[in-house]
Amino acid sequence: MVLSHRNGRDGRYESTALPAADIAPAEWVLLFSQEAFGDTLDRAATTRSLQAGKARGDEFVLWTLPSGPVSLAAVRPPVVGVSRIGPVYTPVTERGHGYGSAVTAAAAVWAREQGADDVVLFTDLANPTSNGIYQGIGFQPVGDYDRIDFTSVRRCPE
């Protein structure tokens, strides 16, 4: 199932479960990866990875309008009291309306409801928009990390 959050008639947000077939989270994850990292991921491998995540209890939170989903956040169930959100993706055509903020906040609420004491996410320090959004909904910076990719090195004969 995929959780769908939208503004209810009384002004409060309500959550409903949608069959996973109603959306294509793999497509959104592929778009996120291309935009964020310049990576072109294999669609079949991405789908298998997402299915394995769902089997472990990972969830997808969609922010929806009557016209359909406008933002997505993946969230993992708590492990030792910590839940991680990510990726968070809003298509370019839907940005600037607060959907990314709303879906991230909804994912954090879901994580807390599942028993998380702490909810974490990783963000790009070079992106002031996402950093401002995350701090605006209560996230605080706690550390910096570097990504280092290692490749095998061929030794020269002596």
N, C-alpha and C positions, 0 to 999 in steps of 0.2 A: 504494500500500500504506500501511497504518497500522501503526505499531509498537505492540505490546501488551506491557506489562511486568507480570509477576506473580511471586509468590513460588513458586519451584520446590520440588520434593519434598525437595531436600537443603538447603533454607534459603537458597540463593542465588537471585538474581533472574534470570529468563531472559527473553529477548526473542523474540517471534515476529512474523511479518508477517501481517496480516489484510487481506482485500480491503476496499477503501474502502467498498464497499456494505454491509459489516457494521455500520457505525456511521454516524451523521449528524453530522459535525463542524460543519456549518453551523448546526444547531439549537443546539449548545452555544455557538458563537460569538455567535449571536443572544441567547442567555440572558446571556452574559457582558456584551455591550454594553449590554443593558437594565439589568442590575444595576450595572455599574461607571459608566456614563455617562448612564443614563436615555435612551439612544438606542433607537429602534425602527428597525432596519435592514430593508431590503428583502431578503427571503429569496432571490429569484432573483439579485440583484446580489451578495449574500454568497456564494452558491454559485459564481457565475462567478469571483469574486475568489479563493476557495479553490482552485478548479480551476486558475487561472492560477498560483497559488503552488505547487501540486503540480508543475506543468510546469516551474517554475524550480528545483525540488528541495526546497521546503519540506516539512516532515514533521509529522505529528501523533503524539504519544506518548500512549497511553492507559494508565492504571493500571486493571487489571481484577481482578475477583473472579470466582469461578465463576458468580455471578449476572449478570455483565456489567461494562461500564466504569463506573468511579466517579470518574475525574478525567482531564482532558485538558490537555496543553500543546502548543502549536504551537512549532516551532523551525525557524529558517532555516539553510541551509548556510552555512559560513564564506565571507565576502568579506573579502579582505585580512586573513585570520586572525581575524576577529571573527564570532561567531554570536549571534543574538538569539533569546531565548525570549519568547513571548507571543502570544496570551493564555494564561493558565493559568486553568482553570475547574474547580471542583468543585461539583456541585449542592448546594444547602442541606442536603438530606437525608443527604448523605454526608460532611459536614464534621465535623471534630473527631477524625478517625481517622488523620491523617497522610498521607492519599492525595495531597493537593496537594504536600506536601513530597517525597513519593516520586516523583511524576510529574515535578516540576521537576528533581530530581536526575537522574532517568533521561534527561530531555531534555538536560541539561548533559553527561552522559556521551556521549550520541549525538553532540552537537556536537563534543566533543573527539575522538571516534573519526573524525569527518569531517575533522579537521585544524585545528579552531579553537584558536588560542592563548588567546583570551579569549572568554568567554561572558557576555553582558550581558542584563539585563532591566530594564524600567521598573516601578516600583511607586508606589502612592499613599502619600505621607508621612503622610496622615491615617489609614492603616490599620496599626495596630501589630501586628496578627496576621500579615499577610503579610510585613511588614518583619522581624519576629522569625523567621519561618519561613525566609525567604531567607538571613538572616544565619546561622541555625543550620545551613544546609547549605553554607555557605562563601562566599556572596556578600557583598561589601563595598560600602557606599555610596561612590560616586566623584564624584557631582555632582547638582545639582538643575536641573530644567528646568521652564519654564512653557509652557503651551499658550496661544496667542493666535490667535483666529479673526478674520480680517478680512472685512469685507463692503464692497461697493461703496457709495460715498457719492455722493449726487446733489448736484451743485453748484447753488447758488442763483444765479439770474440777477443780474447786477450792475446 
